[in-house]
């Protein structure tokens, strides 16, 4: 009898371990995307003026990236995340052109995860993408139009759409709270199956308004909004703990681009302003905070100084749920899963950043632009030193050769060319001011 019990126990433990590692039991995924939040707005990145204790604890429980890059504007950035493909392949080179994407041409991340058995929910900003989130693979959604939606003002009455139904934001509703309620409700209803939540926050895009926690007068609106965003993330983690889902859930937190221009002067680190901000091709435009927490898998307190870019999420999540990469299109991202699991996996050698007709390829210490300008980046994110080609020492000459070789392989000029005004905000316009088709 004792032998039989031992055999049964061994079988049970072995079966449990096998179940834990099976690809048909993947973790839940919550992807939190903050709007216009740069590294200078997050405490664990050294921000001077902003306090983010919940994000800091999330980083302490997992992995924080110091060289995470994306496109410097929200629409092109979100297209990178959702397609895993660079803009010269999809055409999403500016804000307006993101709106030309078609399900017949591109497949977004939620559609892949649906096929893997995930319930998919989209909550928040969606305005650059065309159609509704349900046309792209989301089972449920709450979306609002535009950016920086917080509450109704005298200037305009805000509306939002829930699963095809247009609703008006009432006087007592605060959009960040409404989004949080929708996210937690989705989690509770789908706790017994793997789920993917795309939590595209209002915070902290301008025009900033007082939060429910702001004082009646004298508020620092940016600091208040960062603090309220951080509080909501803390509440989300608490909800996962209460639902006993935290150990089964991968949380990714990221900024969609650098700090907005109006707030960039205050987003200092160690008393120094970052070079550039949202919309620029300098470091402050594309460098964003990225924190990944996966209790029991990602060891706490890890920091990665290797480069990555936002095309990497799609192949990472597909590998996570046991899905193969598509073979009918180029996926530019590289899976980060081995890094997250603690393996001695090699980092990317370089990343690619594009906005409109400008682009560069970036290593940890060097950056080469489409104009052939080579920058030495040891002073980043506060400075970029232009290296004069005629006076290049051997080290920078080798860097130029490596990065030029990467650009030659990518060949962005041979892809879909930007037709906009060069700012990354607008596509070509006809005489009536309408976007050209």
N, C-alpha and C positions, 0 to 999 in steps of 0.2 A: 504493500500500500504506500509506504514511504517512498519507494522508488517511483511508483506511478505518479505521486504528487510532484516529485522533483521533475520528472519528465514533462508533466503538464505545465509546471511553472516555467521551465525553460522554453517550452513551445509558446507560451503566452508572451513572455518577454521578447522572444525572437520575432513573433508576429507583430507586436507593438512597434518594435524598432523598424521592421520592414514597412509597416503602414506609415510611420512618420517620414520615411524617406521616399515614399511612392509619389510619382509625378501627378497622380490623380487626387492628391490631397495637398495642393499648393497653399501657401499662405494667402490671407487677404492682403490687398494692396490699397493703401490710402496715399494718394499723391496730392500734396498741398502746395498750391502755387500762389505765392504772395505777389501782389502787383506793385511794381516800382520799388521794391525793397532791395537795396544793395548791401554789401558786406559792412558798410559803415553805419548801418541801422541795426545791427545785431550784436548783442553783448559779447557772445563767445568769440566773435571776430575782432574784438577790441574796440568796439564803438565807444566813443567818449560820452555821448549825450543820450544814449538809448539803453533802456533796461529790458531784457528779455529773459527772465529767469526760467520760464517753462521751456523755451527753445534751448537755452543753455543746458538744462537738465536732459533734454532730448539728445543733444550732442554728447553729453557726458555718458549717456547710456549706449551710444553707438559710434558712428563714424562721421567726421566733419571733413569736407573737402576745402582746400585752400585755393585750388586752381580749377574752378568749375566755370565753364563758359557757355554762352548762348548768344542768340542774335540780340542786338541792342534795343530792339523795339518789340512790343508785346505780340503783335500778330505773327511776324516771322519767327519769333521765339517759340510760340505755341505750335506752329506748324512743324518745327524741328522735333519737338517733344512727341507730337502725335503721329508723325510719319516715320521718324528715324532716318530722314533723308534731307540732304542739303538743299538749299533754296534753288540753286541753279538746275536741280533735277525736277523739282515740283513747280517752279515758277513763283513760289511764295517769297519773293524778294523784297516786297514792300507791303504796307498795311492793306492797301486796296486789293493787291493781287492775291492775298490769302483768301479773299472773298470769291475768287474765281475757281478755287479748288472744287473738284467734282468727285463724287463717290465712284464714278465710272473710271476715274484715272488714279485715284489715290485711296489707300486703305488706312484708316486711322487705328490707333492702338486699341480702343474698346472693341472694335470688330474682331480683332485677333483674339482678345480675351474672352469675348462671347463664345467663340468657337471652342475655347478651352474649358467651357463650363462655368465661367464667372458671371455673376449678376453685376451689371455695370450701371453706375450712377454718376451724373454730371451735375454739379451744383455751383453756380456762380457765373462768372464772365464767360461769354461765348461770342461776343459781338463780331470779331474779325472773321470767323468761319461762316460760310453760307449755310442755308437750310437750318434745320433743327438738330440738336444733338442725337435725336433718335434716328435721323437719316444716316448717321455715321457709326452706329453701334451701341448707343447708350439705351438701356432699358427704361430708365427713368431720368428726369432732369428738372431742374429749376434754373432758368437762365434769365439774365437781365440784359438790357440793351445798353451799349456804351460802356464807360469805365467810371470808377469812383462813385458807384451808387451806394448811398447810405440811408437816406430818408427823404421824404417829400420836403420840398422847400417852396417858398413863394414863387420862385422862378419857374418851376416845372413840377408836374405830378409824375412820379416814377411808376413805371409798369414793369411787370415781369411775366414770364410764361412758365407754367408748370404742366409738363406732359401735354403740350398743345393748347392749354387753356390760358388765355391772357387775363391777368389780374392786376389790380391797382394796389400799390403800396399804401396802406392806411396811415393815418397820422400818428398812430402809436407804434408802428412797426419800424424796426431798425434792421436794415438788410443784412449786416453781418450776423445778427442774432437769428434772423430768419434762415439764413444759409446753414448755420450751426444746427438749428432744429431739424432741418431737412436731412442733413448728413446723419445725425444721430438716429433719426427715425428710420432711415434706410438701413443703417447698421443693425438696428434691433430686429428689423423684419427679415434680414438676410443673414443672421448670425449663424445659421446652420449650414451654410454653403459658402464657398469662396466668393468674395465680392471685390470689386474694384471701384473705388471712389475717387473721382477727379474733383477736388475741392478747390475751385478757382476763386480765390477770395476777392472781395472788394478792396480790402486793405492792401497797401496804403496809397492808392492812387488819388491824386487830386481831382476835383476840388474838395479839400478836406473839410469835414464838419465835426462839431463836438460829438464825442462818444457819450453813451449813458453814464460813464464814469468821470467825464470832464467837469471841472469846477464851473460855477456860474460865470466867472470872469477870469481873465488872465491866463487862459489855457494855452499851452504849447501844443497846437493841434497835431503836429507830426508825432511828438512824443506820446501824446494821448492815444493816437490811433495805433502806433506801434505797440504800446502797452496793452491795448484792448485786443488786438490781433493775437498777441502772445497769450493773453488770458484765455481766449477761445481755444487755442491749441492745447493749453493745459486742461481745459474742460473736456476736450476730445480724448486725450490720453486717459483721463479719469473715467470717462464713459467706457472705454475699452477695458479698463481694469474691472469695472463693475460688471461688465458683460462677460468677463473671463475670456476676453479675446486678445489681450495684449500680446501674449506669447505666440499667438497665431497670426499676427499682423505685422506686415512690413510698412513702416511709415517713411515717406520721403517728403522732405520740406525743401522748397527751392524758391528763389526769386525769379521773376520772368525776365527781368533785365536790370540794369543798374538803377540807382536812385534818380528820381526825377530832378530836372534842372532847378526847380524852385526850392528843393530841399537839399540839394547836393552840397552846398556850402557848410551845412551843419552836420553832415554825415562824415565826420572826421574820425581818424584812428590815430591815437597818440598825438593829437593836436595837428595832424596833417590832413589836408583835403586830398581825396583821390583825384588822379588825373582823368578828366572826362566824367561823363554821366550818361544817363539814358539818351539814346539816339546818336551817340558818338562812337567812333571806331577806336577811341582810346580805351585804356584798361577799365575805367569806371563805367563804360557802357555795357560790356559783355561779361565782366567778372561778377558772379552772383553767389550768394550763400547757398550751400547744399549740405543738408544734414540727413543722414539715413540711420534709422533705428529699427532693429529687428531683434528683440530680446531672445536670448538663447542661441542666436546664430552669429550676430555681429558683436564682437567683444567691445565693451564700453571704453570710452576715452580715446578711441583711435583717431588719428589725424592723417589725411592723405594729402601729400604735396604734389602728386602726379596730376597731369592735365587730363580733363575729360570734357566732353561737350554734351549738349542736351539731346543729340541723336542717340546717345548711348542707352537711354531708358527703354526704348522699344525692344531691342534685342535682349536686354537684361530681363525684362518681364516675360518675354516669350520663352527664354531658357528656363526661367523660374517655374513656369507652368508646363514645361515639357513640350513646347511647341517648336517646330523648326522654322527657320527664317524663310520668307517667301523666295521663290526662285525666279519670279517673273519681273523683278525690279531690283535695283541696287539699294541695299540698306547700308547707310554710311556708319551707323553706330557700332560700337564694340561692347559686348556684354561685360558688365561689371560684377557679375554674380560671383566669380571666383574670388575677387577682392573682398567682397562682402562676407564671404564664408571664411575668410582668413587665410586663403591659400597664397603662396608666394607667386602671385600672378603678375605678369608684366603690365605696366601701365602703357597707355597710348604713347607713341613717340611725339605726336602732334595733334592739334585740333584745328578746325577750320571755322572761321567766323565771316559771315557775309551780311551786308545790308545794302540793298539797291545795287549800285555798280561798284561798290567798294568791298574788298575782302582782304583777309590775311590768313596766314597759317602760323601757328604759335607752338613753340616748344616751351619748356619750363623757363629757359633763359633767353630765348630769341624769338623774334617776330619778323616776318617778311610780308610786305603788302603787295597788292596787285601792281603797284607802280614800281616795284623793285626796291622799295625802301626797307633797309634792314635796321631793326632796333635791338639794342641790348637791354634786357628787361630785369636786371638785378635790382633796380630801384622801384619796380612795380609793387603796388599799384599807384605809387605817388609820382613816378617819373619813368620816361622811356627815352633812352639815349640813342639818337640817330647815328649810325656808323657810316662814315663817308666811304663809298666804295673804293675810291682811288687810294685810300690810306688803310685798307683793311689788313689787320694782322692775320696770321694763319688761322687762328681759332674762329674768328668771325667769318673768314672766307669759307671755312668748312661748314659753318652753320648756314650760310647763304646757299651753298651747294645742296645741302640736305633739304632745306625748306623749298628751294626752287624745284627740286626733284619731286617733292610732294605735290606742289602746285601743278606741275606738268602732268602728273598722273591723274589728278582730279580734273584738270582742264575746265575750270568754271566758265571761261569765255566761250567754250564750245557747247555750253548748255543753254537753258532758257535765259535770255538776257532781260534785264530790268528795263521797263519802258516808262519809268516814272520820272519824277523831278530830281532824283538823286538823293533826296532826304530819307528815303525809306518809308515815307508816310503816304505818298500818293502815286497812283499809276498815271499813265498818260491821260490827258483830258482833252476833249474836243472843244470847239469854240463856245458851246453852251455851258461848259464847266462840268460836263458829265464825264465819268470815267470811260475811257475807250475800251471796247471789248477786245 
